[in-house]
């Protein structure tokens, strides 16, 4: 007997009608009872049939997927499809309300296979039908309720392109994380092997590898490419636009033209500009090389570097704010003149020598706006090619950065003078470059805003679309250099050279600070045709389908990027962010992820599927930005142990297998 709530309620109503004395009420109720019970019962029976149909649908979907896998792997032939379909379906559908263990004829199953052609993918169509015994509808003459459903699996023209953006920062050395990552991706049975198994022919599956820290390494062989922006790499530290937010860019001191041999280094390792002395996160060294010795005073010497003679060089050390090395020095070329070099400011002063006294031959007179200083003067040029160089460095970009001051009147006796209305003197180096672009070690930083957050292709007419060369230097290591003790691995564009992919992953080493956005941006570039990574062309033939996937793994929170004001390598600021992501690096990454998610294919569907993984072994808070960037909540994983990395990559690999085999 069924003890359903609706039946009990009807029973109570019947009991009340037994006592009714209102004439025809009982008769009317008796007449209405049959249709009422029929409608109520129909709803119950329909619900049962719907559940049974859902069970059949799930069983058919799984059966179709397994058949497509078996046919792709060659474990069954076309003649075995019907029997294998019945076997799989039986195991999956058994236990369903519609499954009849006594009479299998209740379920009807047909499998139709269509072989792949040049214009269409291979396809399996499964059609199933069955019925349930009704409980209430029998009253209305329907002893059974039938249902049917179908499932289609296509494969063969479904292509897979997977970009791996992998954290190569210093903290990956902790808790065996880097080793675990290598094993999960490049080890036997790892993700590369999983994806390789899906490739029936070359080109079915491509993988790119994007190791990232603060920068990515695109390789020194690209120094001649038109998509490189050399502005930051060539310019002196006083012409670094990315250092401007927060006052991180140094400036030339107002007594600059009197700075020469014997004068103290005019730069100190701090921020700000105090009493006319320009500061930055660098000091001075004796030559434009990372191995040059530091010096507290400007040396009276001429050095030869790359065939260039540099008089009394002023060479900046690495910049501790932007984590970069500058690729040049200022020369100090004596004019042979004692002249006024600063006028009209109380901050005018003589440069100091190592004893703290004014340099020889320098005097200052007056006070306030009437103050002026006179002494031996020097012309300073930055040792990268200037606009007037027509002999040397013909294959290099020109540097027009300011290297001095002159009075706005441009009168002959005021060519080397700072005044309140002084104008800039542009670089005029006319010798060989002390650091030609061919010495670049391959690092690139975030693109100029707003294109740090877009996938737009580079074009020479818009510098913001180009990729800024950077001489990344942190923890006393030039991470992109081939001679570095610890190296940031090179970007590997899409390829099906499985051995090369494994070699690249196994060569990864922990390096500097965390900038997920630059890794994600290059993962995007690796999936796009054209410069800089030239992804293979996608087939336009009918039936070809592409799954474009990005997997972003990081073990920490963002701490630095191209903009020093946004992070110092230990944490990111909250000054330049937004209400959702107050950290400015995360705020930029949010825009990048929005643009990725909003990208659509020709059918209007999401072009990219994004998986994000946070390896959180250090007790950090859950990364809101990694969670945000995942295509859906189920595609974000937070793991607490390095041993879980392999499990997560296996889970993602299995999900990608389903995307590859059936759609």
C-alpha positions in Angstrom: 0.0 0.0 0.0 1.3 3.5 -0.9 1.4 5.9 2.0 1.9 9.1 0.0 0.9 12.4 1.6 -1.6 13.2 -1.3 -3.4 9.8 -0.7 -3.7 10.4 3.1 -5.1 13.9 2.4 -7.7 12.5 0.0 -8.6 9.8 2.6 -9.4 12.5 5.2 -11.6 14.3 2.7 -13.5 11.1 2.0 -14.1 10.6 5.7 -15.7 14.1 5.9 -17.9 13.4 3.0 -19.4 10.3 4.6 -21.0 12.6 7.2 -22.3 15.1 4.7 -26.1 15.6 4.5 -26.2 18.1 1.7 -28.0 16.0 -0.8 -26.0 15.6 -4.0 -22.6 16.4 -2.6 -21.6 12.7 -2.2 -22.8 11.9 -5.7 -20.9 14.8 -7.2 -17.8 13.9 -5.3 -17.9 10.3 -6.4 -18.2 11.5 -10.0 -15.3 13.9 -9.6 -13.1 11.5 -7.7 -11.9 9.5 -10.7 -10.5 12.5 -12.7 -9.0 14.0 -9.6 -7.1 10.9 -8.7 -6.1 10.5 -12.3 -4.6 14.0 -12.4 -2.8 13.5 -9.1 -1.6 10.1 -10.1 -0.5 11.3 -13.5 1.8 13.8 -11.8 3.4 11.1 -9.7 3.8 8.7 -12.6 5.2 11.4 -14.8 7.8 12.3 -12.2 8.8 8.6 -12.0 9.1 8.4 -15.8 11.2 11.6 -15.8 13.6 10.2 -13.2 13.9 7.0 -15.3 14.6 9.0 -18.5 17.3 11.1 -16.7 19.0 7.8 -15.6 18.8 6.6 -19.2 20.3 9.9 -20.5 23.2 9.7 -18.0 23.9 6.1 -19.0 23.7 6.8 -22.7 26.1 9.8 -22.3 28.7 7.7 -20.5 28.3 4.8 -22.9 28.8 7.1 -25.9 31.9 8.6 -24.3 33.4 5.2 -23.6 32.7 3.9 -27.1 34.4 7.0 -28.6 37.4 6.4 -26.3 37.6 2.7 -27.3 37.3 3.4 -31.0 40.0 6.2 -30.8 42.3 3.8 -28.9 41.6 1.0 -31.3 40.5 -1.5 -28.6 37.2 -2.3 -30.4 36.3 -2.4 -34.1 33.3 -1.0 -35.8 31.6 -4.4 -35.9 31.8 -4.6 -32.1 30.1 -1.3 -31.4 26.5 -2.6 -30.9 27.5 -5.3 -28.5 30.0 -3.0 -26.6 27.3 -0.4 -26.3 24.8 -2.9 -24.9 27.4 -4.1 -22.3 28.3 -0.6 -21.2 24.7 0.5 -21.0 23.6 -2.5 -19.1 26.2 -1.9 -16.4 25.4 1.8 -16.1 21.6 1.6 -16.3 21.1 -1.4 -14.0 19.4 -0.3 -10.8 17.4 2.3 -12.5 13.6 2.2 -12.0 13.1 1.4 -15.7 15.7 -1.4 -15.7 13.9 -4.8 -15.9 16.2 -7.5 -14.6 13.7 -10.2 -15.5 13.0 -9.1 -19.1 15.7 -7.2 -20.8 13.5 -6.5 -23.8 12.0 -3.6 -21.9 15.0 -1.5 -22.9 15.6 -0.9 -26.6 19.0 0.4 -27.5 20.5 1.1 -31.0 23.9 2.4 -31.8 24.7 4.0 -35.2 28.3 4.8 -36.2 29.3 7.3 -38.8 32.9 7.3 -39.9 34.9 10.5 -40.1 35.2 12.3 -43.5 37.3 15.2 -44.7 34.4 17.5 -43.8 32.9 15.9 -40.7 34.0 14.2 -37.5 33.4 10.6 -36.6 30.1 10.2 -34.7 28.2 7.6 -32.6 24.4 8.1 -32.2 22.9 6.1 -29.3 19.1 5.9 -29.1 17.4 4.4 -26.1 13.7 3.8 -25.2 11.9 2.0 -22.3 8.9 2.3 -20.1 7.7 2.1 -16.5 4.6 0.5 -15.1 2.2 3.2 -14.0 0.8 3.2 -10.5 -2.1 5.6 -11.0 -2.5 6.1 -14.7 -3.9 2.6 -15.0 -7.2 4.1 -13.8 -7.2 6.1 -17.1 -6.2 3.1 -19.2 -2.5 3.7 -19.3 -0.7 0.7 -17.7 2.7 1.9 -18.8 4.5 5.2 -19.6 7.1 5.1 -22.3 10.1 7.4 -22.8 13.1 7.7 -25.1 16.3 9.8 -25.4 19.5 10.0 -27.5 23.2 10.8 -27.0 25.7 11.7 -29.6 29.5 11.6 -29.3 31.8 13.2 -32.0 35.5 12.9 -32.2 38.4 13.0 -34.6 38.1 16.7 -35.5 38.1 17.9 -31.9 41.5 19.6 -31.4 43.1 20.3 -28.1 45.4 23.3 -27.4 46.6 23.6 -23.8 48.7 26.4 -22.4 50.5 25.7 -19.1 51.3 28.9 -17.1 53.5 27.5 -14.3 54.8 29.4 -11.3 58.7 29.4 -11.2 59.1 31.7 -8.2 61.4 31.2 -5.3 58.8 29.8 -2.9 58.3 26.9 -5.2 61.5 25.5 -3.7 59.6 24.9 -0.4 57.9 21.7 0.6 59.0 19.9 -2.5 56.6 21.8 -4.7 58.8 22.2 -7.8 59.7 18.5 -7.8 56.0 17.6 -7.4 55.0 19.9 -10.2 57.6 18.5 -12.6 56.4 14.9 -11.8 52.7 15.9 -12.2 53.3 17.5 -15.6 56.3 15.7 -17.2 56.6 12.5 -15.2 55.5 9.1 -16.4 51.7 9.2 -16.7 51.7 12.9 -16.0 49.6 15.5 -17.8 51.8 15.6 -20.9 51.4 11.8 -21.3 47.7 12.1 -20.7 47.3 14.6 -23.4 49.7 12.8 -25.8 47.5 9.7 -25.5 44.6 11.8 -27.0 46.5 12.6 -30.1 45.7 10.2 -32.9 47.7 12.2 -35.5 50.2 15.0 -35.1 48.5 18.3 -34.5 45.4 16.9 -32.7 46.9 18.1 -29.4 49.3 21.0 -28.8 50.8 22.1 -25.5 52.7 25.3 -24.6 54.7 25.9 -21.5 55.0 29.4 -19.9 57.3 29.4 -16.8 56.8 32.8 -15.0 58.2 34.8 -12.1 58.1 38.6 -12.3 58.8 38.3 -16.0 58.8 35.6 -18.6 61.8 34.5 -20.7 61.2 34.5 -24.5 64.8 33.8 -25.4 67.7 35.9 -26.6 67.2 34.8 -30.2 64.2 37.2 -30.5 66.3 40.4 -30.0 65.7 41.3 -33.6 62.0 40.9 -33.6 59.8 43.9 -34.3 57.4 43.1 -31.4 60.0 43.9 -28.7 59.8 47.3 -27.0 63.3 48.5 -26.1 62.3 51.7 -24.3 63.0 50.6 -20.7 65.9 48.3 -21.6 67.9 51.1 -23.4 66.9 54.1 -21.3 68.7 55.4 -18.1 66.9 55.0 -14.7 65.8 58.7 -15.1 63.6 57.8 -18.1 61.6 54.7 -16.9 57.9 55.5 -17.3 56.8 52.4 -15.4 58.6 53.7 -12.3 56.6 56.9 -12.2 53.6 55.8 -10.0 54.6 56.4 -6.4 57.8 58.4 -7.1 60.0 55.4 -8.0 61.8 57.1 -10.9 65.0 58.9 -10.1 65.8 62.4 -11.5 68.9 64.2 -12.4 70.3 66.4 -9.6 70.3 70.2 -10.3 74.1 70.3 -10.0 74.4 67.5 -12.5 76.7 69.3 -14.9 79.3 69.8 -12.1 79.3 66.0 -11.3 82.5 64.5 -12.5 85.7 62.8 -11.3 86.1 63.0 -7.5 82.4 63.9 -6.9 80.3 61.6 -4.7 77.8 59.3 -6.5 74.7 61.6 -6.9 72.3 58.7 -6.4 71.5 56.9 -3.2 69.5 53.7 -2.5 66.3 55.4 -1.4 63.3 57.3 -2.7 62.7 61.0 -3.1 64.7 64.1 -4.0 66.3 65.8 -1.1 68.2 69.2 -1.3 68.6 68.8 -5.0 70.1 65.3 -4.8 68.2 62.8 -6.9 67.6 59.4 -5.4 66.5 56.0 -6.6 66.9 52.4 -5.6 70.5 52.3 -7.0 73.9 53.7 -6.4 77.0 53.9 -8.7 79.5 51.3 -10.0 82.6 51.5 -12.2 81.3 49.9 -15.5 78.1 48.9 -17.2 78.3 45.2 -16.3 76.7 43.2 -13.5 80.1 42.2 -12.2 81.5 45.8 -11.9 82.5 47.1 -8.5 80.5 49.6 -6.7 82.0 53.1 -6.1 81.2 55.9 -3.8 82.9 58.6 -6.0 83.1 59.1 -9.7 86.4 57.7 -11.0 88.9 59.7 -13.1 89.3 57.1 -15.8 88.4 56.2 -19.3 87.1 52.6 -19.8 86.6 50.8 -23.1 83.4 48.7 -23.4 82.4 47.0 -26.6 84.7 49.3 -28.5 83.3 52.4 -26.9 85.4 54.8 -24.8 83.6 56.1 -21.8 85.1 59.0 -19.9 84.7 59.1 -16.1 81.7 56.8 -16.2 78.7 57.1 -13.8 77.2 53.6 -14.0 74.0 52.8 -12.0 73.8 49.6 -10.0 70.8 47.3 -10.3 67.5 48.9 -9.3 66.1 47.4 -6.1 62.6 48.8 -6.8 62.0 47.5 -10.3 64.4 44.5 -9.9 66.3 45.4 -13.1 69.8 46.1 -14.4 70.3 49.2 -16.5 72.2 48.8 -19.8 74.5 51.8 -20.0 76.4 54.5 -18.1 76.5 58.2 -18.1 79.8 59.6 -19.4 81.4 62.7 -17.8 83.0 64.5 -20.7 84.9 67.6 -19.4 84.0 70.9 -21.2 87.3 72.5 -19.9 85.2 75.4 -18.7 84.4 76.8 -15.3 80.9 78.1 -15.7 77.6 78.6 -13.9 75.8 75.3 -13.7 72.9 76.1 -11.3 71.0 79.3 -10.8 67.8 80.6 -9.2 67.2 78.1 -6.4 68.2 77.7 -2.8 68.9 74.0 -3.6 71.8 74.9 -5.9 75.0 73.4 -4.4 78.4 72.1 -5.3 78.8 68.4 -5.5 80.7 66.9 -2.5 83.8 64.8 -2.6 84.6 61.7 -0.6 85.6 63.9 2.4 82.2 65.7 2.4 83.7 69.0 1.1 82.8 70.9 -2.1 84.6 69.5 -5.2 87.7 71.5 -6.3 87.0 74.7 -8.2 83.3 75.0 -7.2 81.8 77.9 -5.4 78.2 79.1 -4.6 77.1 82.7 -4.1 73.9 84.3 -2.9 70.8 82.8 -1.3 67.3 81.8 -2.1 66.3 82.5 -5.6 69.4 84.6 -6.1 71.7 81.7 -5.4 74.0 80.4 -8.2 77.0 78.0 -8.3 80.0 78.0 -10.6 82.6 75.2 -11.2 84.1 72.8 -13.7 81.4 71.4 -15.9 80.9 68.1 -17.8 78.7 66.9 -20.6 76.9 63.7 -19.7 75.7 61.2 -22.3 74.0 57.8 -21.8 76.0 55.2 -23.6 73.3 54.0 -25.9 72.9 55.4 -29.4 71.4 58.9 -29.5 69.3 60.4 -32.4 72.3 62.0 -34.0 74.3 58.8 -34.3 74.6 58.0 -38.0 77.7 55.8 -38.0 77.5 53.4 -35.1 74.6 51.2 -33.8 72.7 51.4 -37.1 70.8 48.2 -36.1 69.7 49.6 -32.7 66.9 51.9 -31.6 67.8 55.4 -30.6 67.6 56.9 -27.1 66.3 60.4 -26.7 66.2 60.4 -22.9 67.1 63.6 -21.1 70.8 63.6 -20.0 71.2 67.3 -18.9 69.8 70.8 -18.6 70.1 74.1 -20.3 68.5 77.4 -19.7 65.4 78.0 -21.8 67.0 80.9 -23.6 69.6 78.6 -25.1 72.3 81.3 -24.9 75.8 80.1 -25.5 77.0 80.7 -21.9 74.1 78.8 -20.5 74.3 75.5 -22.3 75.1 73.6 -19.1 72.9 75.2 -16.5 69.9 74.3 -14.3 67.5 77.2 -13.8 63.8 77.1 -12.7 62.8 77.3 -16.4 65.5 74.9 -17.7 64.8 72.6 -20.6 66.1 69.1 -21.2 69.2 68.1 -23.2 68.6 64.9 -25.2 71.1 62.1 -25.4 73.8 62.5 -28.0 76.0 59.3 -27.8 77.8 58.7 -31.1 80.0 55.7 -30.3 79.3 52.0 -30.2 76.7 51.0 -27.6 78.2 49.8 -24.3 75.4 47.2 -24.1 73.9 46.5 -27.6 70.5 44.9 -27.7 72.1 41.6 -28.7 73.3 41.2 -25.1 69.7 41.1 -23.9 69.1 37.9 -21.9 65.5 37.3 -23.0 63.3 38.6 -20.2 60.1 40.6 -21.0 57.9 42.4 -18.6 54.2 43.3 -18.6 53.0 45.3 -21.6 52.3 49.0 -21.2 48.8 49.6 -19.9 46.1 49.0 -21.0 47.5 46.2 -23.2 49.0 44.4 -20.2 45.4 43.0 -19.8 44.6 42.3 -23.5 45.5 39.7 -26.1 45.9 42.2 -28.9 48.6 41.4 -31.4 51.7 43.6 -31.4 52.0 46.4 -34.0 54.9 48.8 -34.5 52.6 51.8 -34.8 51.4 51.4 -31.2 54.2 50.9 -28.6 51.7 49.8 -25.9 51.1 46.6 -27.9 54.8 45.7 -27.9 56.5 43.5 -25.3 59.0 45.4 -23.1 62.5 43.9 -22.9 63.7 43.8 -19.4 67.0 42.8 -17.7 65.5 41.0 -14.8 67.8 40.9 -11.7 66.7 39.8 -8.3 68.4 38.1 -5.3 71.7 38.9 -7.0 70.9 36.7 -10.0 70.1 37.7 -13.6 67.5 35.0 -14.0 67.2 35.0 -17.7 70.9 34.7 -18.4 72.2 31.4 -19.7 75.1 31.7 -17.2 72.8 32.2 -14.2 73.1 29.8 -11.3 69.3 29.6 -11.3 67.5 30.2 -14.5 63.9 31.2 -15.4 63.0 28.8 -18.2 62.1 29.8 -21.7 58.6 30.0 -23.0 57.8 27.0 -25.2 55.3 27.9 -27.9 52.6 25.3 -28.9 54.1 22.1 -30.0 53.6 18.3 -30.1 57.2 17.6 -29.5 56.5 15.7 -26.3 60.2 15.2 -25.5 61.0 18.9 -25.8 58.0 19.8 -23.5 59.1 17.3 -20.9 62.7 18.6 -21.1 61.5 22.2 -20.6 59.3 21.3 -17.6 62.0 19.2 -15.9 64.5 22.1 -16.4 62.3 24.6 -14.4 63.9 26.1 -11.3 62.6 28.4 -8.5 63.6 32.0 -9.2 62.2 35.4 -8.1 58.9 37.1 -7.2 55.3 36.3 -8.2 53.5 37.9 -11.1 50.7 35.6 -12.2 49.4 38.2 -14.7 52.5 38.1 -17.0 52.3 34.3 -17.1 48.6 34.3 -17.9 49.1 37.0 -20.6 51.7 34.9 -22.3 49.6 31.7 -22.0 47.0 33.7 -23.9 49.5 34.8 -26.5 50.6 31.2 -27.0 47.1 30.2 -28.1 46.9 33.1 -30.7 48.1 33.1 -34.3 50.7 35.7 -35.3 53.4 37.3 -33.3 54.9 36.8 -30.9 54.5 33.0 -30.6 52.7 32.2 -33.8 50.3 29.4 -32.8 49.7 27.0 -35.6 46.8 27.9 -37.9 43.4 26.3 -36.9 41.6 24.3 -39.6 38.5 26.0 -41.1 37.1 22.7 -42.5 33.6 21.7 -41.5 33.4 19.6 -38.3 36.7 20.9 -36.8 36.3 22.0 -33.2 39.0 23.5 -31.0 39.2 23.3 -27.2 41.6 26.1 -26.0 42.6 25.6 -22.4 44.8 27.6 -20.0 46.0 26.0 -16.8 47.5 28.6 -14.3 49.3 27.2 -11.3 50.8 29.4 -8.6 51.9 28.8 -5.0 51.6 32.3 -3.7 50.0 35.7 -3.9 51.1 38.3 -6.4 54.0 40.4 -5.1 55.6 42.3 -8.0 55.3 43.2 -11.7 56.6 45.9 -14.0 55.4 48.7 -11.8 57.5 49.1 -8.6 54.6 51.0 -6.9 52.4 47.9 -7.2 54.6 45.5 -5.3 58.1 45.1 -3.7 58.7 41.4 -4.1 57.3 40.6 -0.7 53.7 41.9 -0.9 51.6 44.1 -3.2 50.3 47.5 -2.4 46.7 48.4 -1.9 47.0 51.9 -3.2 46.3 51.4 -6.9 43.7 48.7 -6.8 39.9 48.6 -6.7 37.2 47.6 -4.2 37.1 44.0 -5.5 40.9 43.5 -5.7 42.6 46.3 -3.6 46.0 44.9 -4.6 47.0 46.7 -7.8 48.6 43.6 -9.4 45.5 41.6 -8.7 43.4 44.5 -10.1 45.3 44.4 -13.4 45.0 40.6 -13.4 41.2 40.9 -12.9 40.9 42.9 -16.1 43.1 40.4 -17.9 40.8 37.5 -16.8 37.7 39.5 -17.7 39.0 39.9 -21.2 39.9 36.2 -21.5 36.5 35.1 -20.3 34.7 37.6 -22.6 36.5 36.3 -25.7 34.2 34.3 -27.9 34.7 31.9 -30.8 32.9 32.1 -34.1 29.9 30.3 -32.6 29.5 32.8 -29.8 30.8 30.3 -27.2 33.6 31.0 -24.7 36.9 30.8 -26.6 39.0 29.7 -23.6 38.6 27.4 -20.6 40.7 28.4 -17.7 41.7 26.2 -14.8 43.5 27.8 -11.8 45.4 26.0 -9.1 46.7 27.5 -5.8 49.3 25.4 -4.1 48.9 26.8 -0.6 51.3 25.0 1.7 52.3 28.1 3.6 49.0 29.1 5.2 48.3 32.0 2.8 44.7 33.1 2.5 42.8 31.7 -0.4 43.8 33.6 -3.6 40.7 35.6 -4.5 42.2 36.4 -7.9 43.0 32.8 -8.9 39.5 31.8 -7.8 38.0 34.7 -9.9 40.0 33.8 -13.0 38.8 30.2 -13.2 36.1 29.7 -15.9 33.8 28.3 -13.3 34.0 27.5 -9.5 34.7 23.8 -10.2 37.8 24.8 -12.2 39.6 26.4 -9.2 41.6 24.1 -7.0 43.2 25.0 -3.7 45.6 22.4 -2.4 47.4 22.3 0.9 50.1 19.8 0.2 52.6 19.3 -2.7 51.5 15.7 -2.9 48.2 16.8 -4.2 49.6 18.5 -7.3 49.7 15.2 -9.2 46.1 14.4 -8.2 44.8 17.7 -9.4 46.6 17.5 -12.7 45.3 14.0 -13.2 41.8 15.3 -12.5 42.2 18.1 -15.0 43.7 15.7 -17.6 40.7 13.4 -17.2 38.4 16.3 -17.8 40.3 17.4 -20.8 40.2 13.8 -22.1 36.4 14.0 -22.1 36.5 17.4 -23.9 38.9 15.9 -26.5 37.0 12.6 -27.1 33.4 13.9 -27.1 31.7 17.2 -27.5 
